Amino acid sequence: MGIRFVLMVNKQGQTRLAQYYEYLTIEERRALEGEIVRKCLARTEQQPFLIVVDKIDLHMWLILFHCGQCSFVEHRNYKIVYRRYASLFFLVGVDDGENELAILEFIHLLVETMDRHFGNVCELDIMFHLEKAHFMLEEMVMNGCIVETSKSNILTPIQLIDKTS
């Protein structure tokens, strides 16, 4: 399938948006969110890491070096890819075979799209316009697969709704 769930969580660990693409009971969702949030928010940014990103040709490798821990965590049968923007953490649960860097790009696209609509997106924008945040996510992802990456195509229906109301 690909993407299993998308979570937006504040620094205190409170879930502000949750979208699941597989069936889980409320109790399973609550437990999963608690475990993942504790695991991701507890990670420190002290240790350096090295990731081989892409093989350019037979002799060259593009290497990313960053001081901190990588944004990928394995939990149960999921791979969690996450990124922090200001006071919000964007967490995406994917299958093992999914490309982590592509999911990081997806998270960045989601934030850029929300920035374009809300100005500089923050936790309050998500809280007070939850339906718009869900709508943007629904325009981008269908049944766990990314189907739209154009910011203007994602935002056009929302802008039309805003005009009519």
C-alpha positions as CSV (number, residue, x, y, z in Angstrom):
1,M,0.0,0.0,0.0
2,G,2.6,2.6,1.0
3,I,1.4,5.2,3.5
4,R,-0.4,3.7,6.5
5,F,-1.0,6.9,8.5
6,V,-0.2,10.6,8.8
7,L,0.0,12.3,12.2
8,M,0.6,15.9,13.2
9,V,1.7,16.3,16.8
10,N,2.8,19.2,18.9
11,K,5.9,19.3,21.1
12,Q,3.9,18.2,24.1
13,G,2.9,15.0,22.2
14,Q,-0.8,16.0,21.6
15,T,-2.1,14.8,18.3
16,R,-3.5,17.6,16.3
17,L,-4.3,15.7,13.1
18,A,-4.5,11.9,12.4
19,Q,-5.4,10.3,9.1
20,Y,-5.3,6.5,8.8
21,Y,-5.3,4.5,5.6
22,E,-5.8,1.1,7.2
23,Y,-8.4,0.0,9.7
24,L,-7.4,0.2,13.4
25,T,-9.7,0.4,16.4
26,I,-9.7,3.6,18.5
27,E,-7.8,1.8,21.2
28,E,-5.2,0.5,18.8
29,R,-4.8,4.0,17.3
30,R,-4.5,5.6,20.7
31,A,-1.8,3.1,21.8
32,L,0.1,3.3,18.5
33,E,0.1,7.1,18.6
34,G,1.3,7.2,22.2
35,E,4.2,4.7,21.5
36,I,5.3,6.5,18.3
37,V,5.1,10.0,19.7
38,R,7.1,9.0,22.8
39,K,9.7,7.3,20.6
40,C,10.1,10.1,18.1
41,L,9.9,13.1,20.5
42,A,12.4,11.5,22.9
43,R,15.1,11.2,20.3
44,T,18.0,13.6,20.8
45,E,20.0,15.5,18.2
46,Q,23.4,14.9,19.7
47,Q,25.0,12.1,17.7
48,P,26.3,12.4,14.1
49,F,25.0,10.0,11.5
50,L,25.9,9.2,7.9
51,I,23.4,8.2,5.2
52,V,24.2,7.1,1.7
53,V,21.5,8.8,-0.3
54,D,22.0,7.9,-4.0
55,K,24.5,6.2,-6.2
56,I,25.3,8.8,-9.0
57,D,27.5,6.4,-11.0
58,L,29.8,3.4,-10.4
59,H,32.4,5.5,-8.6
60,M,30.5,8.3,-6.9
61,W,28.0,8.3,-4.0
62,L,26.0,11.2,-2.8
63,I,26.5,11.2,1.0
64,L,24.5,13.2,3.5
65,F,26.1,14.0,6.8
66,H,24.1,15.6,9.5
67,C,24.6,16.2,13.2
68,G,21.7,14.6,14.9
69,Q,19.7,11.4,14.5
70,C,18.0,10.5,11.3
71,S,14.3,11.0,10.8
72,F,13.5,7.3,10.3
73,V,12.4,4.9,13.1
74,E,11.1,1.4,12.9
75,H,8.2,0.6,15.1
76,R,6.2,-2.7,15.0
77,N,5.6,-3.4,11.3
78,Y,5.9,0.3,10.3
79,K,8.7,2.5,9.3
80,I,8.1,6.0,10.8
81,V,9.4,9.0,8.8
82,Y,9.1,12.2,10.7
83,R,10.1,15.9,10.5
84,R,9.7,18.8,12.8
85,Y,8.6,22.2,11.5
86,A,8.4,24.9,14.2
87,S,6.2,23.5,17.0
88,L,4.7,20.6,14.9
89,F,6.0,17.1,14.2
90,F,4.8,15.5,11.0
91,L,4.9,11.7,11.4
92,V,4.2,9.3,8.5
93,G,3.9,5.6,9.0
94,V,4.8,3.6,5.9
95,D,5.5,0.0,4.7
96,D,9.1,-1.3,5.0
97,G,9.7,-1.1,1.3
98,E,8.8,2.6,1.0
99,N,11.5,5.2,0.1
100,E,12.2,7.3,3.2
101,L,13.5,10.3,1.3
102,A,10.4,10.3,-0.9
103,I,8.3,10.5,2.2
104,L,10.4,13.3,3.6
105,E,9.7,15.2,0.4
106,F,6.0,14.4,0.8
107,I,6.1,15.9,4.3
108,H,7.9,19.0,3.0
109,L,5.3,19.3,0.2
110,L,2.4,19.1,2.7
111,V,4.0,21.8,4.8
112,E,4.7,24.0,1.8
113,T,1.1,23.6,0.7
114,M,-0.3,24.5,4.1
115,D,2.1,27.5,4.3
116,R,0.8,28.7,1.0
117,H,-2.8,28.6,2.2
118,F,-2.4,29.6,5.9
119,G,0.6,31.9,5.6
120,N,3.2,30.4,7.9
121,V,1.4,27.3,9.2
122,C,1.3,26.7,12.9
123,E,-0.4,24.5,15.4
124,L,-3.3,27.0,15.8
125,D,-4.0,26.9,12.0
126,I,-4.4,23.1,12.2
127,M,-6.6,23.3,15.3
128,F,-8.9,26.0,14.0
129,H,-9.0,24.8,10.4
130,L,-8.9,21.0,10.9
131,E,-11.3,20.3,8.0
132,K,-9.1,22.2,5.6
133,A,-6.0,20.4,6.7
134,H,-7.8,17.1,6.3
135,F,-9.0,18.2,2.9
136,M,-5.4,19.0,1.7
137,L,-4.2,15.6,2.9
138,E,-7.1,13.9,1.1
139,E,-6.3,15.7,-2.1
140,M,-2.7,14.5,-1.9
141,V,-3.2,10.9,-0.7
142,M,-5.7,8.4,-1.7
143,N,-5.8,4.9,-0.1
144,G,-2.2,5.3,1.1
145,C,-0.8,6.4,-2.3
146,I,0.3,9.9,-3.2
147,V,-1.8,11.0,-6.1
148,E,-1.3,14.8,-6.3
149,T,1.8,16.8,-5.8
150,S,0.8,20.1,-7.4
151,K,0.2,22.8,-4.8
152,S,-2.1,24.7,-7.0
153,N,-4.2,21.6,-7.8
154,I,-4.4,20.8,-4.1
155,L,-5.5,24.3,-3.1
156,T,-7.9,25.2,-5.9
157,P,-10.9,23.3,-4.4
158,I,-10.2,24.9,-1.0
159,Q,-10.0,28.4,-2.5
160,L,-13.3,27.8,-4.4
161,I,-15.0,26.7,-1.1
162,D,-13.6,29.8,0.6
163,K,-15.0,32.0,-2.2
164,T,-18.5,30.6,-1.9
165,S,-18.7,30.9,1.9
